[in-house]
Amino acid sequence: MFQYDFIQRAFAAGLAISFITPILGLFLILRRQSLLSDTLSHISLAGVALGLLLQWSPTYATLIVVVLASLLIEYLRVVYADFSEISVAMMMATGMSVALVLITFNTSGQVFNIDQYLFGSIILISDQEVKLLYGLALVVMVLYLIFKRPLYVMSFDEATAYTAGLPVKWMSIIFSVVTGVAISIMMPIVGALLVSALIVIPSATAIKVSRSFGQTIFFSFVINLLGVFAGITLSYQFDTPPGASITLSFILIFVVVTICHRIWSQSQRHRIQADSKL
């Protein structure tokens, strides 16, 4: 299957994604903002609809909308500090509503293209989008290396990070914006309905078997590679939707890892009990 250019681009995109999602997914989970990715993916549909309405590039229109939405979500999170999930619920509903309204105003006949953004297809990715992914991967990795320790502290306790003199507000804004940009670029690959799974599930799986922060990032990277590559291969072999195939591959890996981890934990527990009796 590697004789086809679109398969080569799909695997190249999968490799770039595997450098992005472990970092973003882990910090989203640690900050208890797993639904942020789902919210931004719904908001990104408004960017696609706006781009189709104004006859702009949907990718760049989505970037603008998602960045602005990220800033607004961060503002609402501060305003409702004790009820931070309110900002997620409000913005998710607003994003979908705006998208549906803008679609009704679109009379250019391009509305059907929005299906690509709803369900996505990594095999339709262009060379330009692959380059954008690798550029984003580089930015995310550089920011991670620079802000690794401050982000780690902020993710567990923002009050402690603020007391230590860290620029919590700006770090949180930058993280939200980078997450929004990542989602807007990855959305055409797996679709707005599944992009949150691409970010969250691998990191959630890696957490179960990791003993340190660095191990979680590494295992999540490996799981991303396995899931994306397996999903593309299955999609090619059985002519199934690529985004759904990738997501189901992640779910299968999660189930297998969970079962194996439980069996291993029980065997260790029995071993400790047997040693204590001796």
N, C-alpha and C positions, 0 to 999 in steps of 0.2 A: 504493500500500500504506500510505501515511501517514494514510489515513482511519481506520485502526484504532488504538485506544488502546494495545494491547499492542505494536504496532510502534513507536509513539512512545516508550513506556517502554523498549523494548529499545535503541533508538538513544541515549536519554538515559543508560541504564546503560553502554553502550559508550563514550560520551564520558567518563564518570566513571572507568571502568576505565583509559582511556588516560592519565589523569593519575597513576594509582597504579602500574601495572605497570612502566613504564620505570625508575622509581627503584628499586623493590625488585629487579627483575630484574637491573639492572646491578650493584648491590652484591652480590647473591647470586653472580653470575658472577665478580666480582673477588675475592670471598672464597673462591671455589672451593666454594660451598655450593649449587650448582644443584639437587642432589637434596633439599635441605631442603624446598623447596616440595612436592615429590612426597611426602615423608615426612609432612609436616603435613596434606596432603590425605587420605592414608590414615588418619591419626589422627583427622581430623575425622569420618570415618564412625562412629567409636566415639561421638563426641558426638551424632551423629544418632540412633544406636541407643539411647543413653542417654535422649535426649529423648523418643523414641517409647515407651520402656519406662516412664518416669516420667510420661508424658503432659505433658511440658513443650514449650515451643517449641523445635523442633530447632535453630533458628538460635542461640538464646541458650545452649542446652546445649552446642552445638559451640564457641561462643566460650569458655566456661569450660574445656572439655576441652583445646582447642588452646592456650590461654594457659598452662595448667599443663604441657602437653607441651613447649611452647617453653622454659619454664624448666628442665625436666628435661633436654632436649636440650643446652641451654647448659651445664648442670652436667656432663653426661657428656663434653661436648667439652673441658672443662677437665681432667677426671679423666684422659681418654685424649688428652692433648694431642698426642702423636706419632702417634696413630691416630684422628683425628677422625671418620673415616667409620664407625667402630664405632657411635657414637651414632645415626647416621642409620639404619644397618641394624637395630639393636636396636629403635628406636622405630617404624620402619615395620612390622616384624613384630608388635610388641606392639599397635599400633593396629589392624591388621587382625584380629588374634586376638581382642582385646577386643570389636570390633564384631560379629564372627561369633557370639561367645558371648552377647552381650546380645540379639542378634536371636533366638536360640533361646528366650530367656526371655520374649519379647514375645508375648503371647496376645491382644492387643487388636485384631488384624486390621489394624493400621496398617503392618505391615512392608513392604507393597508400595510405600509412599510412598518408600522408600529408593532406588528406581530413579531418582527425580528427582535425588537427590544423587550417584548414581553417574555418570549421564550428563548431567544438567543440561539446562536449557532457558531461554535468556535471554528468550524470548518469554512465559514464564510469570512473569516477575519482577513483584513487587507494588510499589505506590507506596512502602510502608515500606522495602523493600529498596533502591529507588532512592535514597531519602533517606539510608539508611545508607551507600551507596556514595559519595555526595557528601560526607557527613560524614567518611568515611574518607579520601577524596581530599584534603580540606582539611587533615586532621591530618598526612597523609604529606608534603604539600608544605611545611607549616610546619616540620615536623621536619627536612626536607631542607634548607631554607634556613638553619636554625639550626645543624645539624650537618654541613653539606656538607663543609667542609675537614677536620674531624676524622675523619669517616667515610672520606673519600678516603685519608687517611694510614693509618687502621686497616685498610682493605681490602687495601692492598698489603703492609703490614708491621706486625703487632700489636706486635712488640717495640719498634720505633721509636716507635710511638704511646705505648706505656707509658712508655718512657724520657723522652718529651717531656712527661709529666705528664698525659696524657689519661686520662679515666675509662673505660678500655677495657672493663672488665668490665660496667659499667652500660650503656654504649653498645651493647655486643653483646647484652645481655639485652633492651634496649628494641627493638633492631632485630628480634630473633627474635620477640618478642611482637607487634610491629606486623605482621610478615610472617604470623604465625599468624592474627591477626585478619582480615587482608586475605583470606587463603585461605578462612577460615570463611564470610566474607560472599560471596565470589565463587563458592564451590563450587556453589550451586544454579544458577548461570548456565551454566557449561560442564561441571560434574560433577567429582567427585573424580578421575576417571581422566584428565582433560584440563586441569585447572587449572594444573598446572605448565608446560604448553606455553604457556598464556596469559601467564605471567610471564617465562619464560626465552627463548622463541624470538624475540620482537621485539627484545629487547636483544642477543641473539647476532647477529641480522641487522644491527643498527645498528652494532655494533662493527666489522664488516668494512669499512664505508664511512666511518667517522668518523675525524677527526684530533684530536679533543679530547674531554674529558669532557662539556662542555656540548653539543657536537654529537651525541654518542651519546644523550644524554637526548632531544634534540629529534627526531632521526631515529627513535628508538624510539617516541616519541609519535605521529609520523606513521604509522609502520608499524602501530601498534596501531589507530589510526583506520581505516586502509585494510582491515586484516584483519578487524576486528570488523564494520564496516559491510558489507564484501563478503560475509562469512559470513552475516550476517542476511539480506541481499538474496537470496543463493543459496538459503538455507533456505526463504525465502518463495516464490521462483519455482519451485523443484524439489521442495518438500516433503521436504527432507532434515533430519536432526537438526541443530539450531543449533550445539551445541557442536562437533560433528565438522566442520561446514562452516566454522566460524571457525578451527579448528585447521588444516584443510587449506589455508585461505586464507593463513595464516601460513607454512606449509610452502612453498606456491607462491611467495610473496614471497621467502622465503629462497633458494630455488633460482634464481629470476630474478636476484636481487641478486648471488648468488655467481657466476653465469655472466657477468653484465655486468662485475663487478669483476675477474674473471680476464681477460676480453678487454681491458679497459681497462689493466690492469697489464702485459699482454704488449705492447700497442701502445706504452705508455710506455717499456718496456724496449727495444723495437726502435728507438724514436725516439732514445733516449739512445745506443745503440750506433751508429746512423747518424751522429749528431752527433759522436761521438768519432772516427769514421773520417775525417770531414771536417777 
